[in-house]
Amino acid sequence: MTSEHLAADHRPAPAPRAGRREWAAFTVLLLALLMVAMDTSVLFFAVPAINADLAPSGTEQLWIYDVYGFLLAGLLLTMGSLGDRIGRRRLLLCGAAAFGAASAAAAYATSPEMLIAARAVLGVGGATLMPSTMGLIRVLFRDAKQRARAIGAWTAVLTGGIALGSVVSGVLVEHYWWGSVFLVNLPAMLLLLILAPLLLPEYRDPEGGKFDLPSVPLSLAAVLPLVWALKEIPGNGMRPSYALALAAGLVFLVLFVRRQRTAERPMVPPVLLKVRGYRGALVLGTLAAFGMMGSSFFTTQYLQSVLGLSALQAALWSLVPSVPIGAAAPVVTALVQRGVPRGRVVAAGFLLSASGMAVLGLLGSDSLALVLTAAGLLAVGIVTALSQLTDLAMGAVPVERASTASALWETGQEFGGALGLATLGSLATTFYRAHVTDAGQGGLPDSARETLGGAVAHATLLGGERGAALLRAARDAFVSGMHVAAWTCAALFVLCAAGAVLALRDRGTDGDKAAHAGPASDAAPVPVPREAGPAPVPPLPEDA
């Protein structure tokens, strides 16, 4: 036998390609992901109608809006680890049932307390759905090229869904009652419950072992105070309660990390952070979320409080930068698959985002076209970087750890976004306060000195030339603070681009395979045992 025949005999078998069944299942997963993403912003226009109907107190109104995001962020790690142990499809179905039931309860809530409870269950359901969808993508798509396309679409849907939620909310509230913003979830969840058992394979880690219950309260105690404080600081400034929450969260974070290092079956195996491709992608992805959420803080206020657009007009205009997102992910995926180094593509995405921030740093007080251009450049750049970083991260980890790795990735996104909102928002607020004071507007109330929204409200009460002068000074002060934050974020993105070139220089399309060669690789997945659930559904032929 010739050496060529020997080499061919030892050549690894190509990974099976997904057929129509897998792509149909993936479409159902994307629909569920879209609902979870939309619920992040779906109350944008519904809050006034809810206030008129249920009359919540100020504290209750905050909890109605925030409890969903808090529990979603706090339970991602728990649900990702649980899905790897009990089965990702099983957890997905449980989450879909909870999400659908909570949506119906929220739509017909008769009191603030009932709505808060329903939104809390929605957060729990969302925390089960997000890592389960990504974990199942790793099972559905064994071929690296197909997986990259699927993850690109997953990233685009998650990013675009947040922007779409506020617009859908505005349209529904304008024509129906506020509960309709929750009822849109029901068809998607019903479709998922019907089709998932038919289309999706079951998969769990056969060596997952006993679930580490002590890690659950530790993760919640670490994540919830940190996310809450970081989201509140930009609007209210640093307060003792926020400092206490940050300190408590950091203490429990240390305890959680120590638990993961000593537990026999930890919730988040420390070995995940030793995987080079995953570790580098996690850091860069968190920094991308930092800039993305920080920029949304400025563009939203700029459209409404500087340009004077109504909330619905601002939401509709904000959809314009989202249009190119749908094309960005597949285009960059095709570039990488044709041989363009992944590190260069990610770096180009960060540089594109930096250019968007630079445009934001040049805005005047009446620049609708420029702010939309800046937001478009930023959105395309972030999706370009995140789609490739997500694919790299998920391709670098063993398939049996995919849900846990996805949950850690999404938790990093939550932390990055909250930290970006707090850091850039506080930086802009500091400059706003200084400039609005220097404008010679003596005797301003604290609300006008603290925020642009407060200044707009006070200027409306003053009226006349004094009100117009205050409005000009406040808008100029806000824009000057936005410039400082935007240039700071642009510099961060340039550093991220340099880091991507250095850290990912040898991480090509197939480079992630080396990170987990052996029995944990895509080439030799560990199927779920027969007694743990249905066997994986075999793929249909491509021409079925």
Residue pairs with C-beta under 8 A, 6 or more apart in sequence:
12 523
13 523
14 143
15 142
15 143
15 144
15 522
15 523
16 142
16 143
16 539
17 142
17 143
17 146
17 539
17 542
18 26
18 140
18 141
18 142
18 143
18 146
18 539
19 539
19 540
19 541
19 542
19 544
20 540
20 542
20 544
21 199
21 537
21 539
21 540
21 544
22 140
22 141
22 199
22 539
24 195
24 199
25 136
25 140
25 195
25 196
25 199
25 200
26 137
26 140
26 141
26 150
26 153
28 191
28 192
28 195
28 196
28 199
28 200
29 133
29 136
29 137
29 192
29 200
30 133
30 153
30 154
30 157
31 188
31 191
31 192
32 92
32 96
32 99
32 129
32 133
32 188
32 189
32 192
33 129
33 130
33 133
33 154
33 157
33 158
33 161
34 157
34 161
34 164
34 188
35 99
35 161
35 184
35 185
35 188
35 189
36 72
36 99
36 126
36 129
36 130
36 161
37 157
37 158
37 159
37 160
37 161
37 162
37 164
37 165
38 161
38 162
38 164
38 165
38 168
38 184
39 68
39 122
39 126
39 165
39 185
40 68
40 69
40 72
40 161
40 162
40 165
41 162
41 163
41 165
41 166
41 169
42 165
42 166
42 168
42 169
42 181
42 182
43 50
43 64
43 65
43 169
43 181
44 165
44 166
44 169
44 170
44 311
44 315
45 166
45 169
45 170
45 173
45 174
45 311
45 312
45 315
46 169
46 173
46 178
46 181
47 61
47 64
47 65
49 173
49 177
49 178
50 56
50 61
50 64
50 115
50 178
51 61
53 178
54 109
54 110
54 111
54 112
54 115
55 112
56 64
56 112
56 115
57 112
60 112
60 113
60 116
61 112
63 116
63 119
64 112
64 115
64 116
64 119
66 228
66 231
67 116
67 119
67 120
67 123
68 119
68 120
68 122
68 123
68 126
69 123
69 227
69 231
69 414
70 123
70 224
70 227
70 228
71 120
71 123
71 124
71 126
71 127
72 123
72 126
72 127
72 130
72 414
73 223
73 224
73 227
73 411
73 414
73 415
73 418
74 127
74 219
74 220
74 223
74 224
74 227
75 123
75 124
75 127
75 128
75 220
76 127
76 130
76 131
76 407
76 408
76 410
76 411
76 414
77 215
77 219
77 223
77 267
77 268
77 404
77 407
77 408
77 411
78 127
78 215
78 216
78 219
78 220
78 267
78 407
79 91
79 95
79 127
79 128
79 131
79 132
79 403
79 407
80 131
80 135
80 403
80 404
80 405
80 406
80 407
80 408
80 410
81 211
81 212
81 215
81 267
81 268
81 403
81 404
81 407
82 91
82 128
82 211
83 90
83 91
83 92
83 128
83 131
83 132
83 135
83 204
83 403
83 404
84 135
84 204
84 205
84 208
84 400
84 401
84 402
84 403
84 404
85 204
85 205
85 208
85 209
85 211
86 204
87 202
87 203
87 204
87 528
87 532
87 533
88 132
88 135
88 136
88 139
88 202
88 203
88 204
88 403
89 132
89 136
89 196
89 197
89 200
89 201
89 202
89 203
89 533
90 202
90 533
91 128
91 132
91 403
92 128
92 129
92 132
92 133
92 136
92 192
92 196
92 200
93 192
93 193
93 196
93 197
94 128
95 124
95 125
95 126
95 127
95 128
95 129
95 132
96 125
96 129
96 189
96 192
96 193
96 196
97 189
97 193
98 121
98 124
98 125
98 128
99 121
99 122
99 125
99 126
99 129
99 185
99 189
100 185
100 186
100 189
100 190
100 193
101 121
102 118
102 119
102 121
102 122
102 125
103 118
103 122
103 182
103 183
103 185
103 186
103 189
104 182
104 183
104 186
105 114
105 117
105 118
105 121
106 115
106 118
106 119
106 122
106 179
106 182
107 179
107 180
107 181
107 182
107 183
108 179
109 115
109 118
109 179
118 182
130 406
130 407
130 410
131 403
131 404
131 406
131 407
131 410
132 403
133 154
134 151
134 154
134 394
134 402
134 403
134 406
134 409
134 410
135 203
135 402
135 403
135 406
136 200
136 201
136 203
137 147
137 150
137 151
137 154
137 394
137 402
138 147
138 394
138 399
138 402
138 522
139 201
139 203
139 399
139 402
139 525
139 536
140 150
140 200
140 201
141 147
141 150
142 522
142 523
142 525
144 395
144 509
144 510
144 512
144 513
144 522
145 337
145 509
147 391
147 394
147 395
148 333
148 336
148 337
148 391
148 395
148 509
149 330
149 333
151 387
151 390
151 391
151 394
152 329
152 330
152 332
152 333
152 387
152 391
153 329
153 330
154 390
155 329
155 383
155 386
155 387
155 390
156 325
156 326
156 328
156 329
156 383
156 387
159 322
159 325
159 379
159 382
159 383
159 386
160 322
160 325
160 326
163 318
163 319
163 322
164 319
164 322
166 315
166 318
167 315
167 316
167 318
167 319
168 181
168 184
169 181
170 311
170 312
170 315
170 316
172 180
172 181
172 184
173 180
173 181
174 312
197 534
199 537
200 537
201 534
201 535
201 536
201 537
202 528
202 532
202 533
202 534
202 535
202 536
203 399
203 400
203 525
203 527
203 528
203 536
204 400
204 528
204 532
204 533
205 400
205 401
205 526
206 400
206 526
206 528
206 529
206 532
207 400
207 526
208 265
208 400
209 264
209 265
210 265
211 265
211 267
212 259
212 263
212 265
212 266
212 267
214 259
214 263
215 256
215 259
215 260
215 263
215 266
215 267
215 268
216 267
218 252
218 255
218 256
218 259
219 256
219 267
221 248
221 249
221 252
221 256
222 249
222 250
222 252
222 253
222 255
222 256
223 249
223 411
223 414
223 415
224 249
225 245
225 246
225 248
225 249
225 252
226 245
226 246
226 249
226 250
226 253
226 415
226 418
227 414
227 415
227 418
228 245
229 242
229 243
229 245
229 246
229 249
229 422
230 246
230 415
230 418
230 419
230 421
230 422
231 418
231 421
231 422
232 242
233 242
233 422
233 425
233 426
234 297
234 421
234 422
234 425
234 426
234 429
235 425
235 451
236 242
237 426
237 429
237 450
238 426
259 266
260 266
260 267
260 268
260 269
260 270
261 270
267 404
268 404
268 408
269 401
269 404
272 278
272 397
272 401
272 404
272 405
272 408
273 279
273 282
275 396
275 397
275 515
275 516
276 396
276 515
277 392
277 393
277 395
277 396
277 507
277 511
277 512
277 515
278 392
278 393
278 396
278 397
278 405
278 515
280 392
280 503
280 504
280 507
281 389
281 390
281 392
281 393
281 396
281 409
282 393
282 408
282 409
282 412
283 499
284 346
284 385
284 389
284 496
284 499
284 500
284 503
285 385
285 386
285 389
285 390
285 393
285 409
285 412
285 413
285 416
286 412
286 413
286 415
286 416
287 416
287 492
287 496
288 350
288 353
288 382
288 385
288 386
288 389
288 416
288 496
289 412
289 413
289 414
289 415
289 416
289 417
289 420
290 416
290 417
290 419
290 420
290 423
290 489
290 492
291 353
291 357
291 378
291 382
291 420
291 424
291 489
291 492
291 493
292 353
292 378
292 382
292 417
292 420
293 416
293 417
293 418
293 420
293 421
294 420
294 421
294 423
294 424
294 425
294 485
294 489
295 356
295 357
295 360
295 374
295 375
295 378
295 424
295 486
295 489
297 421
297 424
297 425
297 428
298 360
298 424
298 428
298 482
298 485
298 486
299 318
299 360
299 371
299 374
299 375
300 314
300 318
301 452
301 453
301 478
302 363
302 371
302 478
302 479
302 482
303 309
303 313
303 314
303 317
303 318
303 368
303 371
304 310
304 311
304 314
305 452
305 453
305 456
305 475
305 478
306 365
306 366
306 452
306 475
306 478
306 479
307 366
307 368
307 371
309 317
317 368
317 372
318 375
320 372
320 375
320 376
321 372
321 375
321 376
321 378
321 379
322 379
323 376
324 376
324 379
324 380
325 379
325 380
325 383
328 379
328 380
328 383
328 384
328 387
329 383
329 384
329 387
332 345
332 349
332 384
332 387
332 388
333 387
333 388
333 391
335 345
336 342
336 345
336 388
336 508
336 509
337 509
339 508
339 509
341 504
341 505
341 508
342 388
342 392
342 504
342 507
342 508
342 509
342 511
343 500
343 501
343 502
343 503
343 504
343 505
343 507
344 501
345 384
345 388
346 384
346 385
346 388
346 389
346 497
346 500
346 504
347 497
347 498
347 500
347 501
348 381
348 384
348 497
349 380
349 381
349 382
349 383
349 384
349 385
349 386
349 388
350 381
350 385
350 493
350 494
350 496
350 497
350 500
351 381
351 493
351 494
351 497
352 377
352 378
352 380
352 381
352 384
353 377
353 378
353 381
353 382
353 385
353 493
354 381
354 490
354 491
354 493
354 494
354 497
355 377
355 381
355 490
356 373
356 374
356 375
356 376
356 377
356 378
356 379
356 381
357 374
357 378
357 486
357 487
357 489
357 490
357 493
358 486
358 487
358 490
359 370
359 373
359 374
359 377
360 371
360 374
360 378
360 482
360 483
360 486
361 482
361 483
361 486
361 487
361 490
362 370
362 483
363 370
363 371
363 374
363 479
363 482
363 483
364 370
364 479
365 472
365 475
365 476
365 479
381 493
385 496
385 500
390 409
391 512
392 504
392 507
392 512
393 405
393 409
394 402
394 405
394 406
394 409
395 512
395 513
395 515
395 522
396 512
396 515
396 516
397 405
397 515
397 516
398 516
398 520
398 521
399 520
399 521
399 522
399 525
399 526
400 520
400 525
400 526
401 520
420 489
424 485
424 488
424 489
425 485
427 481
427 484
427 485
427 488
428 478
428 481
428 482
428 484
428 485
429 450
429 451
429 481
430 481
431 477
431 480
431 481
431 484
432 451
432 452
432 474
432 477
432 478
432 480
432 481
433 449
433 450
433 477
434 477
435 473
435 476
435 477
435 480
435 481
436 444
436 448
436 449
436 455
436 473
436 474
436 477
437 449
439 473
439 474
439 476
439 477
440 473
441 448
441 469
441 470
441 473
444 455
444 458
444 470
445 454
445 458
446 454
447 454
447 455
447 457
447 458
448 454
448 455
448 457
448 458
448 459
448 470
448 474
449 455
452 474
452 475
452 477
452 478
455 470
455 471
455 473
455 474
456 471
456 474
458 467
458 470
459 467
459 468
459 470
459 471
459 474
460 467
461 467
462 470
513 521
513 522
513 523
518 524
519 526
520 526
527 535
527 536
528 535
528 536
